[in-house]
Amino acid sequence: MKNKFSGLLWLILLAFITRLFNSCISTTCLEETTAYLNAGFYRSGTGITYTPDSITVYGFGMNSNKLYTKATKLSSIKLPLDASSGTCGFIMKINNITDTLIFTYSSFPYLISKECGYTFFFNLDSCIWRGSIIDTINIRNKKITTFNDENIRIFY
């Protein structure tokens, strides 16, 4: 009888210790942790979503490190911003016609959760573009977060 009781006691103790250690292990991060500037493409003068035949995007001085390379069937793109700088520039080829985009912004740290830690959110101040295919850029939402809201509309 004592052996059965002793075995049962060890089993209960083992279950308690296992439960104790499992409660101390943090869960994994399942949330988006990078804030991207979300840009949608639209037909000039109509406001209707218009998908480019091809899109190539890379940052200034990073043409070997392209974000998009002749991508097709994209009605929107995500552009990363540098939290350590207040400006960021991109070379964008829409249907093989090149334009330049320069964004000015401010950044601030944001706690996503205990499991995911901190990231940087941004406040978009302005956008300047030079080239021949982009007609207008409309800033729709100045706050750039991990929630994937459309920030700018590119009319071409």
C-alpha positions in Angstrom: 0.0 0.0 0.0 2.8 2.3 0.9 4.5 1.8 -2.6 1.2 2.7 -4.4 0.8 5.8 -2.3 4.5 6.8 -2.8 4.2 6.3 -6.6 1.0 8.4 -6.7 2.7 11.1 -4.6 5.6 11.2 -7.0 3.3 11.4 -10.0 1.4 14.3 -8.5 4.6 16.1 -7.6 6.0 15.6 -11.1 2.8 16.9 -12.7 2.9 20.0 -10.4 6.6 20.7 -11.2 5.9 20.3 -14.9 2.9 22.7 -14.7 5.1 25.2 -12.7 7.8 25.2 -15.4 5.3 25.5 -18.3 3.7 28.5 -16.7 7.1 30.3 -16.6 7.8 29.8 -20.3 6.7 32.8 -22.4 4.6 32.2 -25.5 6.0 33.0 -28.9 5.3 36.2 -30.8 2.6 35.8 -33.4 2.1 39.5 -34.2 3.6 41.6 -37.0 6.7 43.3 -35.6 7.8 45.6 -38.5 6.0 48.8 -39.5 6.0 49.3 -43.3 4.8 52.2 -45.3 1.9 50.8 -47.4 1.5 52.2 -50.9 -1.4 51.4 -53.2 -1.4 52.0 -57.0 -4.2 53.9 -58.7 -5.1 55.1 -62.2 -4.6 58.9 -62.5 -7.8 60.9 -62.6 -10.1 58.1 -61.7 -9.1 56.9 -58.2 -9.6 53.3 -59.3 -7.1 50.7 -58.2 -4.7 50.1 -61.1 -2.1 47.3 -61.0 1.1 48.0 -62.8 2.4 45.5 -65.4 5.7 45.3 -63.4 7.2 47.0 -60.4 10.8 47.2 -59.3 11.8 49.0 -56.1 15.0 49.5 -54.3 16.5 52.0 -51.8 19.0 54.7 -52.8 22.4 53.1 -53.3 20.9 49.6 -52.8 20.1 48.5 -56.4 21.7 45.1 -55.8 19.3 44.8 -52.8 15.9 45.1 -54.5 12.7 45.1 -52.5 10.7 44.1 -55.5 12.1 42.9 -58.8 9.8 43.1 -61.8 6.9 42.0 -59.6 3.6 41.6 -61.3 0.0 41.7 -60.2 0.7 43.9 -57.2 -1.9 46.5 -56.3 0.1 47.6 -53.3 3.6 47.4 -51.9 5.3 47.7 -48.5 8.3 50.0 -48.1 10.6 49.8 -45.0 11.7 53.0 -43.3 14.9 53.6 -41.4 14.1 54.4 -37.7 17.6 56.0 -37.2 17.0 58.6 -40.0 14.3 61.1 -40.7 14.4 60.6 -44.5 14.3 57.6 -46.8 14.5 57.4 -50.5 13.5 54.7 -53.1 14.0 54.2 -56.8 10.7 52.9 -58.3 10.3 51.5 -61.8 6.6 51.2 -62.8 6.3 49.5 -66.2 10.0 50.1 -66.7 9.7 53.9 -66.2 11.8 55.2 -63.3 10.7 57.6 -60.6 12.3 58.6 -57.3 10.5 58.9 -54.0 11.8 60.6 -50.9 9.9 60.4 -47.6 10.4 62.6 -44.5 9.1 61.3 -41.2 9.7 60.9 -37.5 9.9 57.7 -35.6 9.0 56.6 -32.1 9.3 53.3 -30.1 6.1 51.3 -29.6 5.6 48.2 -27.3 3.8 45.5 -29.2 3.6 43.0 -26.4 5.7 41.3 -23.7 6.4 38.4 -26.1 7.1 40.5 -29.2 8.9 43.5 -27.6 9.3 46.9 -29.1 9.2 48.1 -32.7 9.3 51.6 -34.3 6.2 53.4 -35.6 6.5 56.4 -37.8 4.7 59.7 -38.5 4.9 60.5 -42.2 5.6 64.2 -42.8 5.9 64.5 -46.6 6.7 62.7 -49.8 8.5 64.2 -52.8 8.7 62.4 -56.1 10.6 63.0 -59.3 10.2 61.3 -62.6 7.7 60.9 -65.4 5.2 58.1 -64.6 3.9 59.1 -61.2 1.3 61.9 -61.5 0.4 62.4 -57.8 1.0 60.9 -54.4 -1.8 61.3 -51.9 -1.0 60.8 -48.2 -4.0 58.9 -46.8 -2.7 58.0 -43.3 0.3 59.7 -41.8 0.7 57.1 -38.9 2.7 54.1 -40.1 2.1 51.1 -37.9 2.0 47.3 -38.0 -1.7 47.4 -38.8 -1.2 47.4 -42.6 -3.4 50.5 -43.3 -2.8 52.2 -46.6 -0.5 55.2 -46.0 -0.1 56.6 -49.5 -1.8 56.3 -52.9 0.4 56.5 -56.0 -1.5 57.8 -59.1 0.1 57.0 -62.4 
